[in-house]
Amino acid sequence: MSPAEFLKSPWFFVLFGLLWLGVGAVLARASGWRALAERFRSARPVDGARFRFVTGWIGASTWPVQYRGALFITISGEGFLLSIFFPFRLGSPSLFIPWTEVESVTEEEAWFVNRAVVRLRGLPTTIMIAGRAGQRMAEVYALSSRGRSRAAELAEAARRRPGDHSSPR
């Protein structure tokens, strides 16, 4: 069978689908997403600021897996919901990570990209979120970590529109 014939055959689609699923499962394991799911798996909806098609990195700080434009994030006063765009979701269920499980959120710039670096309590996995979603994550975490943990204040900070940098009332 020639390469041109193979690309037209049903076997190509079967092989492509299996390869797609296999790579997705390997990336879920390599990034640490599966380990995070053991502790933070969530199917519940979260009310808060929603960010779609966000770029982020998840994994050990040396070689994290990059999810370019494939993450969905909802930030609330209680924590943040992290999920992946449907075609890449195999082995990577939605996660809800409460602020109480976050050790730190710092902002850094690397290769001209501003991002928030989230370190979790007792886990080696680091989550890095780029752009406005990362900035909002750092803002809401800063409010919760300064002891200003009133639910209404955090919820207001999480709901503010992206780009609105006014302080919550």
N, C-alpha and C positions, 0 to 999 in steps of 0.2 A: 504494500500500500504506500503510495507516495505521500509526502507531507501535505500536498494540496487536497488529496482525497481524504486523508485523516481529519483535516480541519472541517470537512463537510460531513463527516460521519457522526452518528450519535455517540460514538465512543469518546470523541473530543469533549462533548458537553458533560459526559459522566466523569471523565478524568479531570476536567476543569473544576467541576463542582466539588469533587473529593479533595482536590488540591486546595481550593479556596477554604473549605472547612478545616482541613488539616493545618494550614498556615494560621488561621484564626485561633485555633486551639493552642498551637505552639506559642503564639504571641500572648495569649491570655496567661499561660503558665510562666513565660519568660518575664512578663511585666510584673508579676505578683498579684494580678487581678484576682486570680482564683483563690489565693491566700486571703486577700481582703474580703472576698465573698463569704468565706467561712465565718467571718466575724461581723460583716456589715451588710449582708444581702438584704435587699428590701424590695417589696413590690408595692409599697404604699405611695400614694401621690403626696407631693410636698408643695405647699404654697409658698411662693417667694419669687425672687428675680430669676427669670429664665434666660439662659444663654444657649444658643444652638450653634452647632458646627464649630465648636471651639477646638483650638489646638492645645494639646497637652502632652506631657511625658509622664510615664508611670514606670516605676521599677527601682532597682538599686541606683544610687546616685552616679555610679560610674558609667553604666550602659543602659539607660532607661529606654523603653519602647516608646516611640513617638506615635501619637494618634493625631495626625494632621487633619484638622477640620472634621473630626469624627466624634467628638464628645458633646454630650448634652449635659448641662449643669443647671441645677436649681439651688439657689442660695437662700436659706431662711435663717431666722433667729436661732433655731435649734441646731442647725448643721447644714450640710449640703448633700444633694442627691447627684450622683454621677452615673451616667449611662453612655452607651456607645450606639452610634448609628446602626440601624438594623442589619445591613449586610455583613457587619463585622462583629456581631454580638455573640456568636457561638462561644460558650465557655466564659462569657463575661456578663453576668447578670447585673442588674442595677444595684448600686450601693448607696446607702444613706450613712454618712459619717457625721455623728454628732460632734459639736465643738468640744464637748468634754473629753473626747478621745483624741483631740488634736493637741500635740505637744507644742508646735509653733507654726506660724505662717510668716515667712519673711519675703520681702520683695527683692528681686535681683534682676540684673540685665546681663544677658549672654547672647553674643552674636547679634546685637542690636534688637533683641526681643526682650521686652519687659515681661516678667512672669512672677507669679506667686509660688513659693516653694512650701508645700505642706508636709510637715513631718508628724507622724502619728505615734501615739504612746505605745511603746513595746513592740513596734514593728520596724523592720529595716526598709520597707517600701516607702519611697518618696513620691509625692504627686506634685507635678509642676503644671500650672495652668497659665496660659499666655493671655495677654490682652486685657480687655475690660472685665472679663469674668474673673481673672486672677486679681485684678485691682479691687473689685468688689469683695472678693473672698477675703483679702487682706484687711479691708475696712471693717467688715462685719466681725471678723475674728478679733481685731483690735478692740472693738467695743466689748465683746464678750470677755476678753482676757483682762481688761482693766477693772473688772468688777461691776461694770455698768450692765449687768445681765438682766435688766428688766425686760420681760418678753415683748412689751409694746415697743420699746426703743429699738431692740434688735430687729423686730419685724419691720418697723419703719425703715431702718437702714437697708434691710434686704430688699424691700420693695421699691426703693428709690430708682428712678430711671437711670440707665447707664449714661454717664456723662454729667449727672447732677451731683455735684460735690458739696452741696450745702449740708450742714450738720443736721442730724435728726433733732426734733424738738421734744 
